[in-house]
């Protein structure tokens, strides 16, 4: 079996494990930076390697539209194409189809949509999504699903039915997980009965991992955590659990405490492009005048390249001058911050003191006003 998941230690519902893949082991819990177009924005692969990123994401919808998944396949797949030797996860394209594209038609078979790039018409079905992801060659691939607004039962119910039927078709199109592990995605908004219905149907299909989709898309943090409280126990203990699109530092803690193993989010690079940095004392806005003459690093507890070499004053200058290096240095720091945060929680599970870590982290992180 190229994909195996071992749990080394648990504390409460939190787990420290290793997910073994053909491109190397992923120690869990893990935070995965997002490389939508086959690149983590403004960060060199060499730097990602130094940051100890053990998993990165790429996006099916974007790479299908440009440069084309068949081109990527013909050049050997994503690993050689983007020169990333480690594990890669591709999403199914579902989220982007439903959020970015101009939808022409959703039917039981799939979705017809217009590209957000040039307006050209495309069609995604479960089979097409799987074919694209097989061409891209990622280690972990996702079922094609529909991601509805989480609070509106009238749209969530049919989306769960469609997601379930599409998951079966994805499984038929990808029956064995020899080179690529296909994960099922549990939908159901904030509704316990719909989540249970979705999870039960997916468990029958024996996926090597399960994702929780449809959160961090408009519901409150309390609603998200309550949904995780009842959804995670519905999933098998011996498979990795992936919470899609979640990356705020406090949300990572809450997810790990409840038993999540894999996270991904665009937050670190998006914040960087807006001139913001994540620090152990909250989020700071580098445009603010208070940083103009500050000789200190972003975060005095951080050992990333940015914090070891540059002052807040210099970083603010780069941000104000709209220099590309601002994006690079802030992205590098923000990704490092989240990867180390999750690694520290893994170590805390192994040491049996996750609650202590949580209390200390949140006291510092939330105890200071964020300077937005």
Secondary structure, 3 states (H helix, E strand, C coil): CCCEEEEEEEECCEEEEEEEECCEEEEECEEEEECCCCCCCCCCHHHHHHCCCCEEEECHHHHHHCCCHHHHHHCCCHHHHCCCCCEEEECCCHHHHHHCCEEEEEECCEEEEECCCCCCEEEEEHHHHHHHHHHHCCCEEECCCCCCCCCCHHHHHHHHHHHHHHHHHHHHHCCCCCCCEEEEEECCCCCHHHHHHHHHHHHCCCCCEEEECCCCCCCCHHHHHHHHHHHHCCCCCCCEEEECCCCCHHHHHHHHHCCCCEEEECHHHHHHHCCEEEECCEEEECCCHHHCCCCCCCCCCCCCHHHHHCCHHHHHHHHHCCCHHHHHHHHHHHHHHHHHHHHHHHHHHHHCCHHHHHHHHHHHHHHCCCEC
